[in-house]
Amino acid sequence: MSQMNQMDPANQVKSVSQVKDLPMPKIWLFAIGQFGWALLSGIISNWLVYFYQPDQETIAQGQTVFVPQGLVVLGIVTVVGGITAFARFFDAFVDPAVASLSDRCGSKAGRRMPFLMFAGIPLAIVTVLVFWSPVNGTSWVNAAFLFVTVIGYYIALTFYCTPYNALIAELGHDSKQQLTISTAISFTWVFGTAMAYVAPVIWGMFVPGLGRVNAIRLTFTIMACVAAVCMLVPPLTIRERDYVNSQPTSESTIESLKQTFRDGEFRKFVGSDVVYWVAITTFQTGLPFFVTSLLKLPETTTTIYFVLMTGVSVLFYLPVNILANKVGKKRVLLAAFVVFTAAFAFAGALGSDILGFLPPMAQGLVLSVAGAIPMAAFGILPQAIVANIADASSRTTGQDRQGMFYAARTFAMKMGQSVAMLLFTGVSTIGVASGSGAGYRVAAICAAVLCGIGGVVFAFYNEHKVLDALER
């Protein structure tokens, strides 16, 4: 890292004619890195609250309560919710700094790959530590430990993901190539996230010999080792300078951030994106609880549903790619907003008399299939849209601030996730004493309403203006 900000005069940017297009084998090697960090992200987003704020069903199965469960702020924010929300909020302000470091990096290995090499292993280690509470029982020491490790996780994630995402715009030399790369990493993202959902099946095999808590910790350790290897694949197999035509920016962090948010189309996209992330994070965090508390099914059923959702989603990757090239990314993503809104509303009715005509297992299957289609669109198109906007800005302003555009998008994502953690951990406590699961229904309905709002905001995005700038 010591050479990252030292510009090598002999290593000047190549002309467009000298820079090669990234071949498909290299695109898939690049995508393997996404599998690694998606697996770690899936562990945190899907299982952290489930592990530290367990319901009565999981406590009965032997889950230890590690942190105090009482409400701590105005009777709304729980300890776990406050910790995770603050960590995301804090890290959101780290994103621009990391993006600026990457945009200004003058390493011989490129502006992005040195960060990927540096951050991969620490990210895997701190992910495991999040679940390794030092006190075997309820303690504020565990809460303090969780606070530190969760912040460490998000900082390490930023050092990997911000430079990684910036490469989507730089490795893809036009809109079509950027869409191809976005599609490839969407495959590995969804499989990495799906692997995280398989965790209950894996830890279930270890429970008889290790007990529930240690079985979960061992499962996450194994997954983190796999993720670490995958995250090192891109920097070890791709020579960034061979495929990227860019140079370090001359702007300060503050100036770069200001110029990024002066882009009107980017502001519209980010406005919709932050609301979407509140909705999807609320839904993803609640899914295990929807299965166990609303449908009254075993927690391993969560894996069945998500594997089904993943499989169906993958089937729609090619159609989404074709449709996006034919009718535009905006139209496809707007349709995905509509379907996701309906799916979240359906989740709010799980296990109720409204859906009494369907067996619980069938209700979950309907939700899985309904959520799969928009999952394909949101897995591919947002990254490609940001790449288009960043590339158009680069050609218009002459500053290659791709890292800052993705950092600003990540900032919005983490703001949305912070609000979602406060929202879910707060409303999910409604009806806990009675076991009615009313709080989980409220969370699902909130997700539906927010997703609809996000779609309305995104409708104002002017895709033609961005693509015209790319063509010019």
Salt bridges, closest charged atoms under 4 A:
ASP21 OD1 - HIS173 ND1 2.78
ASP91 OD2 - LYS414 NZ 2.14
ASP95 OD1 - LYS414 NZ 3.17
ASP103 OD1 - ARG112 NH1 2.91
GLU170 OE2 - ARG111 NH2 2.32
GLU170 OE2 - ARG112 NH2 2.85
ASP242 OD1 - LYS14 NZ 3.42
ASP242 OD2 - ARG239 NE 3.04
GLU251 OE2 - ARG401 NH2 2.61
GLU265 OE2 - LYS268 NZ 3.13
GLU265 OE2 - LYS465 NZ 3.98
ASP273 OD2 - ARG409 NE 2.68
GLU299 OE2 - ARG212 NH1 3.10
ASP391 OD2 - ARG395 NH2 3.24
